[in-house]
Amino acid sequence: MVRSLLALASLVVVLAGACGPSAQPTCTGTACLCDGSECTCKGGSSCDIACGTFPRCHTTCTNVAQCNVACRDDCTGACNAGDTCTMQCANNCNYDCSNSRACTVSAGDGSNIDCTNAGTCTVQCTGSCTVTCAGAGCAVTCADGNAAKSCGATFKCGGC
């Protein structure tokens, strides 16, 4: 009986740890702050934001040399005036890395990426995505391994 209670208590502690703080967004960097679903980094050499399992995470990096974001569905993010911006997200994400030096994104179905005036922009889309590339050097690859279709100032996986 005592062993069963100890095993049950251990399981509760493990589950609380797995579902508790890891579900909240976290960030590391010199000027990084997360409050609820919002994470912001301002200045510094690097910022790493992990949204965990938190839905609808919103991230912003401003004047950060290296900004890295990882989130799940329904995320929004911006990397303003950054040197190197990376984002990994699942479905229905919106990411703005316009005017950044280099932008690398892996995004899921229904995502919109804005690379306007970015130096380079590399996007791997695992569904139907729209990537705006006006004034940027863009390489957009779709889930099937083929290049995205050029549709004026945008590239699309899933047709124009």
C-alpha positions in Angstrom: 0.0 0.0 0.0 2.8 2.4 0.9 4.7 1.6 -2.3 1.5 2.2 -4.3 1.0 5.6 -2.7 4.7 6.5 -3.3 4.5 5.4 -6.9 1.3 7.5 -7.4 2.9 10.5 -5.7 5.9 10.2 -8.0 3.7 10.0 -11.0 1.8 13.1 -10.0 5.1 15.0 -9.5 6.3 13.9 -13.0 3.0 14.9 -14.7 2.9 18.3 -12.9 6.4 19.0 -14.2 5.5 17.9 -17.7 2.3 19.9 -17.9 3.2 22.9 -15.8 6.0 25.3 -16.5 7.0 23.6 -19.8 3.6 24.6 -21.3 4.4 28.3 -20.7 6.6 30.2 -23.2 10.2 30.8 -22.0 13.1 32.8 -23.4 16.8 33.3 -22.8 18.8 36.3 -23.7 20.1 39.5 -22.1 16.9 41.5 -22.6 14.2 38.8 -22.8 10.9 38.8 -21.1 7.9 36.4 -21.3 4.5 37.4 -19.9 1.7 34.9 -20.6 1.7 34.2 -24.3 3.9 37.2 -25.1 7.7 37.0 -25.4 9.9 40.1 -26.2 13.6 40.4 -26.8 15.2 43.9 -27.3 18.8 44.2 -28.2 21.7 41.8 -27.4 23.6 39.2 -29.2 21.0 36.4 -29.0 17.5 35.4 -27.9 15.9 32.0 -27.9 12.2 31.8 -27.4 10.4 28.4 -26.9 6.6 28.7 -26.8 6.3 25.1 -25.5 2.7 23.8 -25.8 1.2 27.3 -25.2 -1.2 28.1 -28.1 -1.3 31.5 -29.9 2.2 32.5 -28.7 3.3 36.0 -29.8 7.0 36.8 -30.1 9.0 39.9 -31.0 12.8 40.4 -31.4 14.0 43.9 -32.0 17.7 44.7 -32.8 18.8 41.2 -31.7 21.8 39.7 -33.6 20.5 36.1 -33.5 16.8 35.5 -32.8 15.5 31.9 -32.6 11.8 31.1 -32.1 10.1 27.7 -31.8 6.3 27.4 -31.4 3.3 25.2 -32.3 0.1 26.3 -33.9 -1.4 29.8 -34.4 1.8 31.7 -33.5 2.7 35.3 -34.5 6.2 36.6 -34.5 8.4 39.4 -35.7 12.1 39.9 -36.0 12.8 43.6 -36.5 16.2 44.8 -37.8 17.8 41.5 -36.8 20.9 40.0 -38.2 19.8 36.3 -38.3 16.2 35.3 -37.6 14.9 31.7 -37.4 11.5 30.4 -36.7 10.0 26.9 -36.5 6.3 26.7 -36.2 3.4 24.3 -36.9 0.2 25.5 -38.7 -1.4 28.9 -39.1 1.6 31.0 -38.2 2.4 34.5 -39.1 6.0 35.6 -39.1 7.5 39.0 -40.1 11.2 39.1 -40.7 11.2 42.0 -43.1 14.3 44.2 -43.2 16.3 41.5 -41.4 19.7 40.4 -42.8 18.9 36.7 -43.0 15.7 34.8 -42.3 15.1 31.0 -42.1 11.7 29.6 -41.4 10.1 26.2 -41.2 6.3 26.6 -41.3 3.2 24.5 -41.5 -0.1 24.7 -43.3 -1.9 28.0 -43.5 1.2 30.1 -42.5 2.1 33.5 -43.8 5.7 34.7 -43.9 6.8 38.3 -44.7 10.4 38.6 -45.9 10.0 42.0 -47.5 13.5 43.6 -48.0 15.3 40.8 -46.1 18.8 40.1 -47.3 18.0 36.4 -47.7 14.9 34.4 -46.8 14.8 30.6 -46.8 11.4 29.0 -46.1 10.5 25.3 -45.9 6.7 25.0 -46.0 5.1 21.8 -44.9 1.6 22.7 -46.2 0.0 25.6 -48.1 2.0 28.7 -47.2 2.3 32.3 -48.6 5.7 34.0 -48.5 6.0 37.7 -49.4 9.5 38.4 -50.8 9.4 41.9 -52.3 13.0 43.1 -52.5 14.4 40.0 -50.9 16.4 37.0 -52.1 13.9 34.2 -51.4 14.1 30.4 -51.6 10.8 28.7 -50.8 10.5 25.0 -50.8 7.2 23.1 -50.5 6.6 19.8 -48.6 6.9 17.8 -51.9 10.5 19.2 -52.2 9.6 21.4 -55.2 10.1 25.1 -55.3 7.0 27.3 -54.5 5.0 29.0 -57.3 5.8 32.6 -58.0 2.6 34.6 -57.7 3.8 38.2 -58.2 5.5 39.5 -55.0 4.6 36.3 -53.2 5.5 32.6 -53.4 2.9 30.0 -52.6 2.9 26.3 -51.8 -0.6 25.1 -52.8 -1.1 27.3 -55.9 -1.6 30.9 -56.7 
